Amino acid sequence: MERKVNYIEKNLIDYKEGWDFQEVLFKETIDLKIANRDGKSDTIPKNHLIFCEHPHVYTLGKSGAETNLLINEETLRQKNAQFYKINRGGDITYHGPGQLVMYPIFDLDQFFTDIHKYMRFLEEAVILTLAEFGIKGGRVDGLTGVWIDGGTPDERKICAMGVKSSRWVTMHGIALNINTDMSYFNHMVPCGIVDKAVTSMQQELGKEVDLKAVQEALKINMANIFDFDYISL
């Protein structure tokens, strides 16, 4: 089957607004799959890939501990940041300007029904993208995301991941630190891991990076790894 993915660019969007947008597409896809199963439709569900940035926000996954956010509501307001408990896997994550966020709303029945493989493919797309900018990313056994100097005392996370899946439809996704204000990570225990550092492309390269160039590279690598073509609705 020839796979098609609707490319959506949202730029800087409020986290809750972006989450609600994901939920609409997620529900549409699941509802259509159920209708197909029940013989009420024969329309192939659409796949979507959303790229965006968010204003300062901390999000806590279902398996996370609220104590991993190290500041109170008053300090959140002072930092002009928001906090949400959300329905993805994983622990606490920070999003903010200068960080590229990617949300695939994929019907994995059109790709492969294997969440572990899906996560590894997402990581691979980021690893290939980083390589194009002279950064060697990799994996750490037992931990999701993309890391620099994995397996060494200096290992540090550059890309966080957290997804939700229902009826093989995905939502949420990845957050790649590009020109991110890394001071915001001081106010949480990143991904609930107490002894690991975080980093950004800017920090690794010692210079500001063209976020749109990274987005374009990741967009291409996603299409190559997952073997699909883009459409715009």
URNOR-V504029 format. One record per residue. N is the residue number from 1. RES is the residue in three letters. D_FIRST is the distance of its C-alpha to the first C-alpha in Angstrom with 2 decimals. Layout:
# URNOR-V504029
N/RES/D_FIRST  N/RES/D_FIRST
This chain:
# URNOR-V504029
1/MET/0.00  2/GLU/3.79  3/ARG/6.06  4/LYS/9.40  5/VAL/12.73  6/ASN/16.00  7/TYR/18.77  8/ILE/22.10  9/GLU/25.42  10/LYS/28.31  11/ASN/30.96  12/LEU/33.85  13/ILE/33.31  14/ASP/35.40  15/TYR/33.84  16/LYS/34.21  17/GLU/32.78  18/GLY/29.68  19/TRP/29.42  20/ASP/29.79  21/PHE/27.07  22/GLN/24.65  23/GLU/25.80  24/VAL/25.09  25/LEU/21.42  26/PHE/21.16  27/LYS/22.85  28/GLU/20.85  29/THR/17.57  30/ILE/19.30  31/ASP/21.04  32/LEU/17.96  33/LYS/16.41  34/ILE/19.83  35/ALA/20.01  36/ASN/16.76  37/ARG/18.22  38/ASP/21.49  39/GLY/20.19  40/LYS/21.42  41/SER/18.22  42/ASP/14.77  43/THR/13.74  44/ILE/10.74  45/PRO/12.78  46/LYS/13.15  47/ASN/13.33  48/HIS/16.61  49/LEU/18.48  50/ILE/22.24  51/PHE/24.86  52/CYS/28.52  53/GLU/31.99  54/HIS/34.31  55/PRO/38.10  56/HIS/39.86  57/VAL/38.61  58/TYR/38.57  59/THR/36.00  60/LEU/36.49  61/GLY/33.76  62/LYS/34.31  63/SER/35.66  64/GLY/37.87  65/ALA/41.66  66/GLU/43.20  67/THR/45.95  68/ASN/43.55  69/LEU/44.21  70/LEU/47.61  71/ILE/48.88  72/ASN/50.08  73/GLU/49.35  74/GLU/52.23  75/THR/50.94  76/LEU/47.43  77/ARG/49.01  78/GLN/51.00  79/LYS/47.89  80/ASN/46.16  81/ALA/43.40  82/GLN/41.70  83/PHE/40.69  84/TYR/38.01  85/LYS/37.12  86/ILE/33.39  87/ASN/30.74  88/ARG/28.85  89/GLY/29.63  90/GLY/32.08  91/ASP/35.55  92/ILE/37.05  93/THR/35.51  94/TYR/36.94  95/HIS/35.26  96/GLY/37.14  97/PRO/37.34  98/GLY/36.30  99/GLN/33.61  100/LEU/29.94  101/VAL/27.97  102/MET/24.19  103/TYR/22.55  104/PRO/18.79  105/ILE/17.90  106/PHE/14.54  107/ASP/12.90  108/LEU/12.56  109/ASP/10.92  110/GLN/7.64  111/PHE/9.12  112/PHE/11.92  113/THR/14.88  114/ASP/17.66  115/ILE/19.92  116/HIS/21.96  117/LYS/19.10  118/TYR/18.05  119/MET/21.70  120/ARG/22.00  121/PHE/19.05  122/LEU/20.85  123/GLU/24.04  124/GLU/22.69  125/ALA/21.60  126/VAL/25.19  127/ILE/26.82  128/LEU/25.30  129/THR/26.34  130/LEU/29.84  131/ALA/30.21  132/GLU/29.83  133/PHE/32.91  134/GLY/34.90  135/ILE/34.47  136/LYS/33.63  137/GLY/31.74  138/GLY/30.88  139/ARG/30.65  140/VAL/33.47  141/ASP/33.24  142/GLY/33.05  143/LEU/32.49  144/THR/29.42  145/GLY/29.17  146/VAL/30.07  147/TRP/33.61  148/ILE/36.07  149/ASP/38.35  150/GLY/36.76  151/GLY/39.00  152/THR/42.14  153/PRO/44.84  154/ASP/43.54  155/GLU/39.95  156/ARG/38.78  157/LYS/35.65  158/ILE/34.03  159/CYS/30.84  160/ALA/30.74  161/MET/27.77  162/GLY/27.57  163/VAL/24.70  164/LYS/24.42  165/SER/21.71  166/SER/21.74  167/ARG/19.30  168/TRP/16.97  169/VAL/17.30  170/THR/19.12  171/MET/21.94  172/HIS/24.77  173/GLY/24.08  174/ILE/26.19  175/ALA/29.47  176/LEU/30.37  177/ASN/34.08  178/ILE/34.73  179/ASN/38.06  180/THR/38.56  181/ASP/42.11  182/MET/42.32  183/SER/45.51  184/TYR/43.55  185/PHE/42.33  186/ASN/46.01  187/HIS/45.98  188/MET/43.54  189/VAL/42.66  190/PRO/39.25  191/CYS/36.61  192/GLY/39.64  193/ILE/40.32  194/VAL/43.99  195/ASP/44.45  196/LYS/41.58  197/ALA/41.83  198/VAL/39.38  199/THR/38.96  200/SER/37.32  201/MET/36.26  202/GLN/39.45  203/GLN/41.54  204/GLU/40.11  205/LEU/40.49  206/GLY/43.70  207/LYS/42.55  208/GLU/40.52  209/VAL/36.88  210/ASP/34.93  211/LEU/32.62  212/LYS/30.47  213/ALA/30.04  214/VAL/28.87  215/GLN/26.45  216/GLU/24.96  217/ALA/24.70  218/LEU/23.05  219/LYS/20.58  220/ILE/19.57  221/ASN/19.62  222/MET/17.36  223/ALA/14.64  224/ASN/15.28  225/ILE/15.52  226/PHE/12.56  227/ASP/10.43  228/PHE/9.75  229/ASP/11.53  230/TYR/14.37  231/ILE/15.42  232/SER/18.86  233/LEU/19.61
